[in-house]
Amino acid sequence: MSRENVEIVDRAIAAYGRRGEALDRSLFDPEIEIWESPELPGEFAGKGYDNLVRGRETVLDSFKDWSLESEKSFDLGERVLVFIRFRARGKGSGVPVDAPMANLLTVRGRRVTKWCLFGDRSEALEAAGLRE
């Protein structure tokens, strides 16, 4: 089952990163919980699929030419830790962003039920119970 969870997480992150497409509801629990570490803007924190969509729209409104690249995944059973590279350019400022991040997602019943975003990969490893 855990390999299947990695595949679900990969599809969820890929869907989140695709511009011009609605998020596939079947990948996310309607009551998904979204948490962000304190150094992040807090735009995504909250509960529910609609909140996830609003957070994504904030990214779309703030950045142009943005992408998410999964660099490494850790299969932890019902949880999957993914090292992400976020690349973008500020819409108004034109300032480039190239940020290593980490996401820790929980999958239950073939849907993402919790999505935790970390700006610091070592904090994500610790939250996942792993060491760097």
N, CA, C and O atoms as CSV, one atom per row, in Angstrom:
chain,resi,resn,atom,element,x,y,z
A,1,MET,N,N,0.815,-1.202,0.000
A,1,MET,CA,C,0.000,0.000,0.000
A,1,MET,C,C,0.856,1.262,0.000
A,1,MET,O,O,0.462,2.263,-0.597
A,2,SER,N,N,2.024,1.240,0.659
A,2,SER,CA,C,2.796,2.471,0.765
A,2,SER,C,C,3.339,2.932,-0.589
A,2,SER,O,O,3.411,4.136,-0.834
A,3,ARG,N,N,3.723,2.006,-1.476
A,3,ARG,CA,C,4.178,2.411,-2.821
A,3,ARG,C,C,3.042,3.135,-3.540
A,3,ARG,O,O,3.266,4.111,-4.257
A,4,GLU,N,N,1.836,2.648,-3.338
A,4,GLU,CA,C,0.672,3.308,-3.915
A,4,GLU,C,C,0.531,4.730,-3.343
A,4,GLU,O,O,0.158,5.655,-4.064
A,5,ASN,N,N,0.829,4.896,-2.060
A,5,ASN,CA,C,0.761,6.225,-1.448
A,5,ASN,C,C,1.777,7.175,-2.068
A,5,ASN,O,O,1.477,8.350,-2.277
A,6,VAL,N,N,2.970,6.682,-2.364
A,6,VAL,CA,C,3.981,7.509,-3.027
A,6,VAL,C,C,3.455,7.956,-4.389
A,6,VAL,O,O,3.620,9.116,-4.768
A,7,GLU,N,N,2.833,7.058,-5.113
A,7,GLU,CA,C,2.284,7.403,-6.431
A,7,GLU,C,C,1.164,8.432,-6.314
A,7,GLU,O,O,1.075,9.343,-7.136
A,8,ILE,N,N,0.315,8.299,-5.310
A,8,ILE,CA,C,-0.753,9.276,-5.082
A,8,ILE,C,C,-0.159,10.645,-4.773
A,8,ILE,O,O,-0.617,11.657,-5.303
A,9,VAL,N,N,0.861,10.678,-3.915
A,9,VAL,CA,C,1.525,11.938,-3.566
A,9,VAL,C,C,2.184,12.550,-4.799
A,9,VAL,O,O,2.081,13.756,-5.023
A,10,ASP,N,N,2.855,11.732,-5.592
A,10,ASP,CA,C,3.477,12.241,-6.826
A,10,ASP,C,C,2.426,12.882,-7.737
A,10,ASP,O,O,2.661,13.952,-8.300
A,11,ARG,N,N,1.280,12.235,-7.880
A,11,ARG,CA,C,0.213,12.788,-8.723
A,11,ARG,C,C,-0.347,14.073,-8.126
A,11,ARG,O,O,-0.651,15.015,-8.858
A,12,ALA,N,N,-0.488,14.120,-6.799
A,12,ALA,CA,C,-1.032,15.314,-6.139
A,12,ALA,C,C,-0.098,16.509,-6.322
A,12,ALA,O,O,-0.556,17.609,-6.632
A,13,ILE,N,N,1.202,16.304,-6.135
A,13,ILE,CA,C,2.164,17.393,-6.285
A,13,ILE,C,C,2.238,17.838,-7.747
A,13,ILE,O,O,2.291,19.034,-8.031
A,14,ALA,N,N,2.242,16.886,-8.664
A,14,ALA,CA,C,2.267,17.232,-10.090
A,14,ALA,C,C,1.022,18.027,-10.468
A,14,ALA,O,O,1.111,19.010,-11.204
A,15,ALA,N,N,-0.135,17.606,-9.969
A,15,ALA,CA,C,-1.387,18.317,-10.273
A,15,ALA,C,C,-1.349,19.728,-9.699
A,15,ALA,O,O,-1.797,20.677,-10.342
A,16,TYR,N,N,-0.820,19.863,-8.505
A,16,TYR,CA,C,-0.728,21.171,-7.864
A,16,TYR,C,C,0.148,22.117,-8.685
A,16,TYR,O,O,-0.126,23.314,-8.764
A,17,GLY,N,N,1.190,21.577,-9.288
A,17,GLY,CA,C,2.130,22.395,-10.045
A,17,GLY,C,C,1.716,22.721,-11.468
A,17,GLY,O,O,2.345,23.562,-12.110
A,18,ARG,N,N,0.675,22.077,-11.977
A,18,ARG,CA,C,0.251,22.344,-13.357
A,18,ARG,C,C,-0.624,23.580,-13.425
A,18,ARG,O,O,-1.664,23.657,-12.771
A,19,ARG,N,N,-0.199,24.531,-14.212
A,19,ARG,CA,C,-0.971,25.753,-14.418
A,19,ARG,C,C,-2.117,25.450,-15.384
A,19,ARG,O,O,-2.010,24.595,-16.263
A,20,GLY,N,N,-3.203,26.174,-15.191
A,20,GLY,CA,C,-4.299,26.090,-16.140
A,20,GLY,C,C,-5.178,24.861,-15.997
A,20,GLY,O,O,-6.059,24.634,-16.827
A,21,GLU,N,N,-4.959,24.071,-14.968
A,21,GLU,CA,C,-5.773,22.880,-14.735
A,21,GLU,C,C,-6.331,22.912,-13.326
A,21,GLU,O,O,-5.654,23.314,-12.380
A,22,ALA,N,N,-7.572,22.485,-13.202
A,22,ALA,CA,C,-8.171,22.364,-11.877
A,22,ALA,C,C,-7.505,21.206,-11.132
A,22,ALA,O,O,-7.054,20.239,-11.745
A,23,LEU,N,N,-7.450,21.317,-9.819
A,23,LEU,CA,C,-6.918,20.215,-9.014
A,23,LEU,C,C,-7.895,19.052,-9.047
A,23,LEU,O,O,-9.104,19.245,-8.922
A,24,ASP,N,N,-7.379,17.862,-9.214
A,24,ASP,CA,C,-8.187,16.650,-9.247
A,24,ASP,C,C,-8.711,16.359,-7.838
A,24,ASP,O,O,-7.957,15.939,-6.961
A,25,ARG,N,N,-9.991,16.582,-7.635
A,25,ARG,CA,C,-10.609,16.371,-6.309
A,25,ARG,C,C,-10.411,14.958,-5.779
A,25,ARG,O,O,-10.348,14.753,-4.567
A,26,SER,N,N,-10.313,13.987,-6.675
A,26,SER,CA,C,-10.215,12.589,-6.229
A,26,SER,C,C,-8.914,12.309,-5.487
A,26,SER,O,O,-8.810,11.296,-4.796
A,27,LEU,N,N,-7.919,13.185,-5.615
A,27,LEU,CA,C,-6.640,12.990,-4.936
A,27,LEU,C,C,-6.637,13.501,-3.498
A,27,LEU,O,O,-5.754,13.148,-2.717
A,28,PHE,N,N,-7.622,14.332,-3.145
A,28,PHE,CA,C,-7.601,15.030,-1.860
A,28,PHE,C,C,-8.869,14.755,-1.061
A,28,PHE,O,O,-9.976,14.762,-1.600
A,29,ASP,N,N,-8.686,14.515,0.229
A,29,ASP,CA,C,-9.817,14.390,1.133
A,29,ASP,C,C,-10.523,15.754,1.190
A,29,ASP,O,O,-9.850,16.783,1.234
A,30,PRO,N,N,-11.856,15.781,1.190
A,30,PRO,CA,C,-12.559,17.069,1.244
A,30,PRO,C,C,-12.189,17.901,2.468
A,30,PRO,O,O,-12.277,19.128,2.431
A,31,GLU,N,N,-11.775,17.244,3.551
A,31,GLU,CA,C,-11.396,17.938,4.786
A,31,GLU,C,C,-9.884,17.949,4.979
A,31,GLU,O,O,-9.408,17.966,6.115
A,32,ILE,N,N,-9.130,17.939,3.899
A,32,ILE,CA,C,-7.668,17.935,3.982
A,32,ILE,C,C,-7.186,19.035,4.937
A,32,ILE,O,O,-7.699,20.154,4.942
A,33,GLU,N,N,-6.202,18.680,5.727
A,33,GLU,CA,C,-5.597,19.633,6.666
A,33,GLU,C,C,-4.278,20.105,6.067
A,33,GLU,O,O,-3.440,19.291,5.680
A,34,ILE,N,N,-4.095,21.418,5.993
A,34,ILE,CA,C,-2.874,21.987,5.437
A,34,ILE,C,C,-2.161,22.763,6.538
A,34,ILE,O,O,-2.758,23.606,7.209
A,35,TRP,N,N,-0.882,22.466,6.712
A,35,TRP,CA,C,-0.071,23.113,7.736
A,35,TRP,C,C,1.186,23.649,7.081
A,35,TRP,O,O,1.747,23.005,6.194
A,36,GLU,N,N,1.638,24.831,7.509
A,36,GLU,CA,C,2.889,25.414,7.026
A,36,GLU,C,C,3.797,25.728,8.196
A,36,GLU,O,O,3.341,26.190,9.242
A,37,SER,N,N,5.089,25.475,8.015
A,37,SER,CA,C,6.046,25.847,9.050
A,37,SER,C,C,6.096,27.369,9.156
A,37,SER,O,O,5.790,28.066,8.188
A,38,PRO,N,N,6.475,27.887,10.316
A,38,PRO,CA,C,6.387,29.325,10.592
A,38,PRO,C,C,7.137,30.238,9.618
A,38,PRO,O,O,6.732,31.387,9.438
A,39,GLU,N,N,8.214,29.766,8.986
A,39,GLU,CA,C,8.962,30.651,8.093
A,39,GLU,C,C,8.274,30.859,6.743
A,39,GLU,O,O,8.689,31.713,5.960
A,40,LEU,N,N,7.237,30.091,6.476
A,40,LEU,CA,C,6.485,30.245,5.232
A,40,LEU,C,C,5.356,31.257,5.432
A,40,LEU,O,O,4.994,31.563,6.568
A,41,PRO,N,N,4.798,31.777,4.336
A,41,PRO,CA,C,3.826,32.873,4.452
A,41,PRO,C,C,2.503,32.529,5.141
A,41,PRO,O,O,1.781,33.439,5.546
A,42,GLY,N,N,2.165,31.258,5.283
A,42,GLY,CA,C,0.919,30.901,5.961
A,42,GLY,C,C,-0.308,30.986,5.083
A,42,GLY,O,O,-1.431,30.940,5.585
A,43,GLU,N,N,-0.116,31.111,3.776
A,43,GLU,CA,C,-1.244,31.257,2.856
A,43,GLU,C,C,-2.059,29.978,2.708
A,43,GLU,O,O,-3.226,30.022,2.319
A,44,PHE,N,N,-1.450,28.849,3.016
A,44,PHE,CA,C,-2.112,27.574,2.789
A,44,PHE,C,C,-2.711,26.967,4.049
A,44,PHE,O,O,-3.586,26.105,3.970
A,45,ALA,N,N,-2.248,27.407,5.201
A,45,ALA,CA,C,-2.670,26.779,6.445
A,45,ALA,C,C,-4.178,26.830,6.591
A,45,ALA,O,O,-4.809,27.854,6.329
A,46,GLY,N,N,-4.744,25.714,7.011
A,46,GLY,CA,C,-6.179,25.640,7.212
A,46,GLY,C,C,-6.701,24.258,6.889
A,46,GLY,O,O,-5.950,23.284,6.848
A,47,LYS,N,N,-7.983,24.189,6.662
A,47,LYS,CA,C,-8.617,22.901,6.449
A,47,LYS,C,C,-9.564,22.971,5.260
A,47,LYS,O,O,-10.244,23.975,5.046
A,48,GLY,N,N,-9.595,21.893,4.497
A,48,GLY,CA,C,-10.560,21.749,3.426
A,48,GLY,C,C,-9.981,21.925,2.031
A,48,GLY,O,O,-9.032,22.679,1.819
A,49,TYR,N,N,-10.578,21.208,1.091
A,49,TYR,CA,C,-10.160,21.253,-0.310
A,49,TYR,C,C,-10.214,22.674,-0.859
A,49,TYR,O,O,-9.305,23.090,-1.578
A,50,ASP,N,N,-11.262,23.424,-0.534
A,50,ASP,CA,C,-11.382,24.794,-1.047
A,50,ASP,C,C,-10.230,25.667,-0.564
A,50,ASP,O,O,-9.770,26.541,-1.299
A,51,ASN,N,N,-9.763,25.444,0.652
A,51,ASN,CA,C,-8.617,26.179,1.177
A,51,ASN,C,C,-7.356,25.845,0.373
A,51,ASN,O,O,-6.552,26.729,0.080
A,52,LEU,N,N,-7.190,24.586,0.024
A,52,LEU,CA,C,-6.047,24.168,-0.789
A,52,LEU,C,C,-6.084,24.882,-2.142
A,52,LEU,O,O,-5.055,25.360,-2.620
A,53,VAL,N,N,-7.240,24.955,-2.743
A,53,VAL,CA,C,-7.403,25.629,-4.032
A,53,VAL,C,C,-7.090,27.118,-3.897
A,53,VAL,O,O,-6.413,27.686,-4.754
A,54,ARG,N,N,-7.576,27.753,-2.832
A,54,ARG,CA,C,-7.296,29.185,-2.610
A,54,ARG,C,C,-5.792,29.436,-2.450
A,54,ARG,O,O,-5.263,30.406,-2.992
A,55,GLY,N,N,-5.110,28.567,-1.711
A,55,GLY,CA,C,-3.666,28.707,-1.542
A,55,GLY,C,C,-2.940,28.610,-2.872
A,55,GLY,O,O,-2.002,29.363,-3.133
A,56,ARG,N,N,-3.370,27.692,-3.700
A,56,ARG,CA,C,-2.770,27.541,-5.038
A,56,ARG,C,C,-3.027,28.787,-5.877
A,56,ARG,O,O,-2.138,29.244,-6.596
A,57,GLU,N,N,-4.221,29.334,-5.792
A,57,GLU,CA,C,-4.528,30.553,-6.543
A,57,GLU,C,C,-3.653,31.720,-6.089
A,57,GLU,O,O,-3.281,32.570,-6.899
A,58,THR,N,N,-3.326,31.762,-4.805
A,58,THR,CA,C,-2.423,32.795,-4.285
A,58,THR,C,C,-1.053,32.674,-4.932
A,58,THR,O,O,-0.453,33.679,-5.314
A,59,VAL,N,N,-0.554,31.441,-5.058
A,59,VAL,CA,C,0.734,31.230,-5.719
A,59,VAL,C,C,0.638,31.668,-7.176
A,59,VAL,O,O,1.527,32.354,-7.680
A,60,LEU,N,N,-0.426,31.276,-7.844
A,60,LEU,CA,C,-0.607,31.653,-9.258
A,60,LEU,C,C,-0.661,33.163,-9.428
A,60,LEU,O,O,-0.145,33.699,-10.409
A,61,ASP,N,N,-1.288,33.854,-8.471
A,61,ASP,CA,C,-1.401,35.316,-8.539
A,61,ASP,C,C,-0.080,36.015,-8.206
A,61,ASP,O,O,0.160,37.130,-8.670
A,62,SER,N,N,0.774,35.375,-7.410
A,62,SER,CA,C,2.002,36.011,-6.933
A,62,SER,C,C,3.218,35.757,-7.822
A,62,SER,O,O,4.148,36.562,-7.859
A,63,PHE,N,N,3.202,34.644,-8.530
A,63,PHE,CA,C,4.381,34.247,-9.294
A,63,PHE,C,C,4.021,33.941,-10.739
A,63,PHE,O,O,2.899,33.543,-11.055
A,64,LYS,N,N,5.017,34.141,-11.615
A,64,LYS,CA,C,4.866,33.678,-12.985
A,64,LYS,C,C,5.977,32.658,-13.235
A,64,LYS,O,O,6.991,32.632,-12.538
A,65,ASP,N,N,5.762,31.846,-14.217
A,65,ASP,CA,C,6.767,30.839,-14.588
A,65,ASP,C,C,7.182,29.975,-13.405
A,65,ASP,O,O,8.368,29.680,-13.252
A,66,TRP,N,N,6.246,29.565,-12.574
A,66,TRP,CA,C,6.614,28.774,-11.398
A,66,TRP,C,C,6.486,27.284,-11.680
A,66,TRP,O,O,5.701,26.852,-12.525
A,67,SER,N,N,7.279,26.517,-10.948
A,67,SER,CA,C,7.234,25.069,-11.093
A,67,SER,C,C,7.601,24.413,-9.769
A,67,SER,O,O,8.289,24.992,-8.928
A,68,LEU,N,N,7.120,23.193,-9.618
A,68,LEU,CA,C,7.485,22.344,-8.482
A,68,LEU,C,C,8.164,21.110,-9.059
A,68,LEU,O,O,7.634,20.461,-9.961
A,69,GLU,N,N,9.327,20.799,-8.536
A,69,GLU,CA,C,10.039,19.619,-8.991
A,69,GLU,C,C,10.287,18.719,-7.783
A,69,GLU,O,O,10.917,19.133,-6.810
A,70,SER,N,N,9.793,17.494,-7.852
A,70,SER,CA,C,10.073,16.518,-6.796
A,70,SER,C,C,11.488,15.998,-7.001
A,70,SER,O,O,11.817,15.474,-8.065
A,71,GLU,N,N,12.322,16.146,-5.976
A,71,GLU,CA,C,13.718,15.732,-6.085
A,71,GLU,C,C,13.988,14.373,-5.432
A,71,GLU,O,O,14.819,13.603,-5.915
A,72,LYS,N,N,13.286,14.082,-4.340
A,72,LYS,CA,C,13.509,12.816,-3.631
A,72,LYS,C,C,12.297,12.524,-2.769
A,72,LYS,O,O,11.753,13.425,-2.130
A,73,SER,N,N,11.873,11.267,-2.747
A,73,SER,CA,C,10.735,10.854,-1.920
A,73,SER,C,C,11.182,9.823,-0.897
A,73,SER,O,O,12.065,9.003,-1.152
A,74,PHE,N,N,10.548,9.887,0.266
A,74,PHE,CA,C,10.791,8.925,1.339
A,74,PHE,C,C,9.457,8.251,1.638
A,74,PHE,O,O,8.511,8.903,2.080
A,75,ASP,N,N,9.387,6.958,1.397
A,75,ASP,CA,C,8.179,6.176,1.625
A,75,ASP,C,C,8.115,5.811,3.107
A,75,ASP,O,O,8.926,5.022,3.592
A,76,LEU,N,N,7.149,6.388,3.823
A,76,LEU,CA,C,7.015,6.170,5.259
A,76,LEU,C,C,5.688,5.497,5.602
A,76,LEU,O,O,5.146,5.711,6.687
A,77,GLY,N,N,5.173,4.701,4.701
A,77,GLY,CA,C,3.891,4.045,4.936
A,77,GLY,C,C,2.754,4.954,4.535
A,77,GLY,O,O,2.605,5.289,3.359
A,78,GLU,N,N,1.947,5.357,5.508
A,78,GLU,CA,C,0.834,6.255,5.165
A,78,GLU,C,C,1.288,7.707,4.995
A,78,GLU,O,O,0.520,8.561,4.552
A,79,ARG,N,N,2.539,7.971,5.353
A,79,ARG,CA,C,3.099,9.309,5.130
A,79,ARG,C,C,4.208,9.221,4.082
A,79,ARG,O,O,4.914,8.219,3.973
A,80,VAL,N,N,4.335,10.307,3.315
A,80,VAL,CA,C,5.368,10.389,2.290
A,80,VAL,C,C,6.038,11.752,2.435
A,80,VAL,O,O,5.374,12.788,2.397
A,81,LEU,N,N,7.351,11.740,2.600
A,81,LEU,CA,C,8.121,12.969,2.659
A,81,LEU,C,C,8.727,13.192,1.281
A,81,LEU,O,O,9.324,12.284,0.703
A,82,VAL,N,N,8.568,14.407,0.757
A,82,VAL,CA,C,9.085,14.724,-0.572
A,82,VAL,C,C,9.924,15.990,-0.495
A,82,VAL,O,O,9.470,17.023,-0.003
A,83,PHE,N,N,11.153,15.896,-0.988
A,83,PHE,CA,C,11.965,17.095,-1.166
A,83,PHE,C,C,11.550,17.733,-2.480
A,83,PHE,O,O,11.544,17.089,-3.529
A,84,ILE,N,N,11.205,19.009,-2.402
A,84,ILE,CA,C,10.667,19.763,-3.531
A,84,ILE,C,C,11.622,20.905,-3.855
A,84,ILE,O,O,12.275,21.455,-2.968
A,85,ARG,N,N,11.692,21.246,-5.106
A,85,ARG,CA,C,12.382,22.467,-5.539
A,85,ARG,C,C,11.311,23.368,-6.138
A,85,ARG,O,O,10.667,23.014,-7.126
A,86,PHE,N,N,11.127,24.544,-5.525
A,86,PHE,CA,C,10.157,25.538,-6.014
A,86,PHE,C,C,10.929,26.602,-6.776
A,86,PHE,O,O,11.797,27.279,-6.225
A,87,ARG,N,N,10.598,26.736,-8.050
A,87,ARG,CA,C,11.229,27.765,-8.887
A,87,ARG,C,C,10.139,28.680,-9.411
A,87,ARG,O,O,9.074,28.228,-9.830
A,88,ALA,N,N,10.423,29.976,-9.380
A,88,ALA,CA,C,9.421,30.936,-9.835
A,88,ALA,C,C,10.085,32.281,-10.100
A,88,ALA,O,O,11.280,32.476,-9.875
A,89,ARG,N,N,9.271,33.184,-10.580
A,89,ARG,CA,C,9.679,34.577,-10.757
A,89,ARG,C,C,8.517,35.417,-10.249
A,89,ARG,O,O,7.367,35.195,-10.628
A,90,GLY,N,N,8.825,36.387,-9.386
A,90,GLY,CA,C,7.790,37.258,-8.841
A,90,GLY,C,C,7.034,37.967,-9.954
A,90,GLY,O,O,7.643,38.522,-10.869
A,91,LYS,N,N,5.717,37.947,-9.878
A,91,LYS,CA,C,4.908,38.565,-10.930
A,91,LYS,C,C,5.158,40.057,-11.044
A,91,LYS,O,O,5.329,40.571,-12.149
A,92,GLY,N,N,5.180,40.746,-9.941
A,92,GLY,CA,C,5.388,42.187,-9.963
A,92,GLY,C,C,6.854,42.579,-9.999
A,92,GLY,O,O,7.233,43.508,-10.713
A,93,SER,N,N,7.685,41.875,-9.232
A,93,SER,CA,C,9.085,42.261,-9.073
A,93,SER,C,C,10.010,41.651,-10.124
A,93,SER,O,O,11.051,42.220,-10.450
A,94,GLY,N,N,9.623,40.499,-10.645
A,94,GLY,CA,C,10.497,39.793,-11.569
A,94,GLY,C,C,11.651,39.079,-10.886
A,94,GLY,O,O,12.512,38.509,-11.556
A,95,VAL,N,N,11.676,39.105,-9.547
A,95,VAL,CA,C,12.755,38.482,-8.785
A,95,VAL,C,C,12.641,36.958,-8.890
A,95,VAL,O,O,11.572,36.397,-8.649
A,96,PRO,N,N,13.746,36.288,-9.249
A,96,PRO,CA,C,13.705,34.832,-9.331
A,96,PRO,C,C,13.742,34.182,-7.952
A,96,PRO,O,O,14.369,34.694,-7.024
A,97,VAL,N,N,13.065,33.055,-7.837
A,97,VAL,CA,C,13.046,32.266,-6.608
A,97,VAL,C,C,13.477,30.849,-6.976
A,97,VAL,O,O,12.979,30.271,-7.942
A,98,ASP,N,N,14.389,30.303,-6.210
A,98,ASP,CA,C,14.821,28.920,-6.371
A,98,ASP,C,C,14.981,28.369,-4.958
A,98,ASP,O,O,16.038,28.509,-4.343
A,99,ALA,N,N,13.930,27.748,-4.456
A,99,ALA,CA,C,13.885,27.378,-3.044
A,99,ALA,C,C,13.759,25.869,-2.853
A,99,ALA,O,O,12.818,25.256,-3.356
A,100,PRO,N,N,14.712,25.264,-2.121
A,100,PRO,CA,C,14.534,23.869,-1.719
A,100,PRO,C,C,13.537,23.823,-0.564
A,100,PRO,O,O,13.665,24.565,0.410
A,101,MET,N,N,12.566,22.962,-0.681
A,101,MET,CA,C,11.529,22.833,0.343
A,101,MET,C,C,11.275,21.352,0.589
A,101,MET,O,O,11.898,20.492,-0.033
A,102,ALA,N,N,10.358,21.066,1.500
A,102,ALA,CA,C,9.936,19.694,1.745
A,102,ALA,C,C,8.451,19.682,2.066
A,102,ALA,O,O,7.924,20.601,2.693
A,103,ASN,N,N,7.796,18.636,1.628
A,103,ASN,CA,C,6.381,18.422,1.919
A,103,ASN,C,C,6.234,17.062,2.568
A,103,ASN,O,O,6.823,16.082,2.112
A,104,LEU,N,N,5.451,17.000,3.631
A,104,LEU,CA,C,5.140,15.741,4.302
A,104,LEU,C,C,3.641,15.542,4.173
A,104,LEU,O,O,2.849,16.284,4.754
A,105,LEU,N,N,3.264,14.529,3.403
A,105,LEU,CA,C,1.849,14.292,3.124
A,105,LEU,C,C,1.406,12.972,3.735
A,105,LEU,O,O,2.156,11.996,3.747
A,106,THR,N,N,0.176,12.954,4.242
A,106,THR,CA,C,-0.433,11.750,4.793
A,106,THR,C,C,-1.523,11.299,3.837
A,106,THR,O,O,-2.330,12.103,3.371
A,107,VAL,N,N,-1.539,10.000,3.550
A,107,VAL,CA,C,-2.540,9.431,2.640
A,107,VAL,C,C,-3.336,8.374,3.395
A,107,VAL,O,O,-2.777,7.454,3.993
A,108,ARG,N,N,-4.644,8.531,3.350
A,108,ARG,CA,C,-5.555,7.528,3.919
A,108,ARG,C,C,-6.716,7.350,2.947
A,108,ARG,O,O,-7.246,8.328,2.419
A,109,GLY,N,N,-7.103,6.120,2.717
A,109,GLY,CA,C,-8.221,5.863,1.824
A,109,GLY,C,C,-7.965,6.377,0.412
A,109,GLY,O,O,-8.884,6.829,-0.270
A,110,ARG,N,N,-6.701,6.303,-0.020
A,110,ARG,CA,C,-6.276,6.710,-1.370
A,110,ARG,C,C,-6.427,8.200,-1.648
A,110,ARG,O,O,-6.500,8.617,-2.804
A,111,ARG,N,N,-6.475,9.007,-0.577
A,111,ARG,CA,C,-6.557,10.460,-0.716
A,111,ARG,C,C,-5.593,11.127,0.253
A,111,ARG,O,O,-5.333,10.615,1.341
A,112,VAL,N,N,-5.069,12.274,-0.157
A,112,VAL,CA,C,-4.214,13.053,0.725
A,112,VAL,C,C,-5.102,13.696,1.789
A,112,VAL,O,O,-6.024,14.447,1.472
A,113,THR,N,N,-4.811,13.391,3.062
A,113,THR,CA,C,-5.611,13.917,4.167
A,113,THR,C,C,-4.898,15.038,4.917
A,113,THR,O,O,-5.529,15.834,5.612
A,114,LYS,N,N,-3.572,15.090,4.769
A,114,LYS,CA,C,-2.794,16.145,5.443
A,114,LYS,C,C,-1.601,16.494,4.567
A,114,LYS,O,O,-0.936,15.618,4.015
A,115,TRP,N,N,-1.342,17.801,4.450
A,115,TRP,CA,C,-0.214,18.289,3.648
A,115,TRP,C,C,0.526,19.314,4.491
A,115,TRP,O,O,0.007,20.393,4.779
A,116,CYS,N,N,1.741,18.963,4.879
A,116,CYS,CA,C,2.577,19.856,5.683
A,116,CYS,C,C,3.703,20.388,4.803
A,116,CYS,O,O,4.413,19.620,4.154
A,117,LEU,N,N,3.856,21.706,4.789
A,117,LEU,CA,C,4.868,22.362,3.967
A,117,LEU,C,C,5.977,22.906,4.863
A,117,LEU,O,O,5.715,23.567,5.868
A,118,PHE,N,N,7.209,22.618,4.483
A,118,PHE,CA,C,8.382,23.050,5.246
A,118,PHE,C,C,9.328,23.825,4.331
A,118,PHE,O,O,9.604,23.394,3.212
A,119,GLY,N,N,9.817,24.947,4.799
A,119,GLY,CA,C,10.840,25.687,4.090
A,119,GLY,C,C,12.228,25.156,4.393
A,119,GLY,O,O,13.179,25.441,3.665
A,120,ASP,N,N,12.347,24.389,5.461
A,120,ASP,CA,C,13.622,23.837,5.907
A,120,ASP,C,C,13.526,22.314,5.873
A,120,ASP,O,O,12.731,21.713,6.596
A,121,ARG,N,N,14.339,21.707,5.031
A,121,ARG,CA,C,14.280,20.250,4.865
A,121,ARG,C,C,14.660,19.494,6.125
A,121,ARG,O,O,14.110,18.425,6.387
A,122,SER,N,N,15.582,20.023,6.908
A,122,SER,CA,C,15.974,19.318,8.136
A,122,SER,C,C,14.807,19.269,9.126
A,122,SER,O,O,14.649,18.279,9.840
A,123,GLU,N,N,13.989,20.325,9.178
A,123,GLU,CA,C,12.796,20.304,10.033
A,123,GLU,C,C,11.803,19.253,9.552
A,123,GLU,O,O,11.164,18.576,10.357
A,124,ALA,N,N,11.681,19.124,8.246
A,124,ALA,CA,C,10.775,18.116,7.685
A,124,ALA,C,C,11.256,16.709,8.019
A,124,ALA,O,O,10.458,15.838,8.364
A,125,LEU,N,N,12.564,16.493,7.915
A,125,LEU,CA,C,13.117,15.183,8.278
A,125,LEU,C,C,12.823,14.869,9.740
A,125,LEU,O,O,12.433,13.750,10.072
A,126,GLU,N,N,13.011,15.849,10.607
A,126,GLU,CA,C,12.731,15.657,12.023
A,126,GLU,C,C,11.258,15.360,12.263
A,126,GLU,O,O,10.920,14.468,13.041
A,127,ALA,N,N,10.372,16.114,11.591
A,127,ALA,CA,C,8.924,15.896,11.735
A,127,ALA,C,C,8.524,14.504,11.265
A,127,ALA,O,O,7.567,13.920,11.772
A,128,ALA,N,N,9.260,13.981,10.296
A,128,ALA,CA,C,8.970,12.643,9.759
A,128,ALA,C,C,9.616,11.537,10.595
A,128,ALA,O,O,9.399,10.352,10.343
A,129,GLY,N,N,10.414,11.936,11.593
A,129,GLY,CA,C,11.079,10.945,12.426
A,129,GLY,C,C,12.353,10.402,11.791
A,129,GLY,O,O,12.808,9.309,12.129
A,130,LEU,N,N,12.919,11.167,10.877
A,130,LEU,CA,C,14.157,10.755,10.194
A,130,LEU,C,C,15.282,11.703,10.594
A,130,LEU,O,O,15.047,12.797,11.106
A,131,ARG,N,N,16.490,11.258,10.351
A,131,ARG,CA,C,17.663,12.110,10.594
A,131,ARG,C,C,18.304,12.407,9.271
A,131,ARG,O,O,18.228,11.609,8.337
A,132,GLU,N,N,18.943,13.565,9.188
A,132,GLU,CA,C,19.624,13.958,7.961
A,132,GLU,C,C,20.888,13.163,7.750
A,132,GLU,O,O,21.589,13.368,6.758
